[in-house]
Amino acid sequence: MSGGFLEEMTRGSLARVARARKVVSESELLARAECTSPPPPLALQGEGFDLIAELKLRSPAAGQLGSADEDLLARVRSYARAGVAAVSVLTEPTRFDGSLEHLQAVTAALEPLRVPAMRKDFIVDPYQVLEARAAGAGGVLVILRMLSAAQLDAVIQCARQAGLFVLLEAFDAADIERAHDAARAWRGSGTGAARGPLLVGVNCRDLDTLEVVPARLEQLAPLLPSGVLRVAESGVGSALDAARVALAHYELALVGSALMSCEDPARLAAEMLAAGRQALLKGHAPRPTLGASRDRGA
């Protein structure tokens, strides 16, 4: 995923928004969003470490994930029953095989379990935030480096007005500096209709090589703004990894590929949650054991 990849995704998102606007106007979409039932809040357990589990059918780095004939809604329900705070749903169609229909189905499946879904996509326009809310989502992921200051402000304000939580994704120190500005604006705008918190995540995947560089999580953690929930993205594939990022002061980890490729994702999610919380109680990570999973990726 190089800068060229993000440029490709930007062009694709702009084209999708343009096509969608021809079918449903922004005013009509806003009306749909306002009529949609309020989403469950972020299901934090109050134990210092939580997970956002991901539904991702394909990854440009890892290829096809999971089984084509799998019951995907059963998978996301198993995530919820394992105690995750939210389920991230990839909706980008060309490289991740996602869709808004997936998001809508997941939000309906999770609603009885009181766990929100988060739209993960290459968001470039507030229209996509309204699409997420109209589909029942409780949050959206926003990649900082894809947006100008004006675009970022418009997307965040739309999310606040829609009552969504926002996960800002950073890759380096420059991205994190922009997250500081966004966090100050978020705090300065008052509570308003905001239903969920602002989160800032560090994605430790190298955008030029596609490789995950786990050490970046520890390196960049001290630079993150205060007063936000910090999320480790990529580089968390095992219980040991969860313990490591919990000790690096991340309150959540977003885990995708490791869960999608696991035969028992509920067990792995529960092990990650237990390891992260135990590490916080003990003040150190558990030692590796023979055969411990080292799957990587978010």
Buried (B, 14 or more C-beta within 10 A) or exposed (E): BEEEBBEBBBEBBEEBBEEBBEEBEBEEBBBBBEEBEEBBBBBBEEBBBBBBBBBBBBBEBBEEBBEEEEEBBEBBBBBBEBBBBBBBBBBBBEBBBBBBEBBBBBBEBBBEBEBBBBBBBBBBBBBBBBBBBBBBBBBBBBBBBBBEEEBBBBBBBBBBBBBBBBBBBBBBEEBBEBBBBBBEBBEEEEEEEBBBBBBBBBBBBBBEEBEBEBEBBBBBBEBBBEEBBBBBBBBBBBBBBBBBBBBBBBBBBBBBBBBBBBEEBBEBBBBBBBBBBBBBEEEEBBEEEEEEBEBBBB
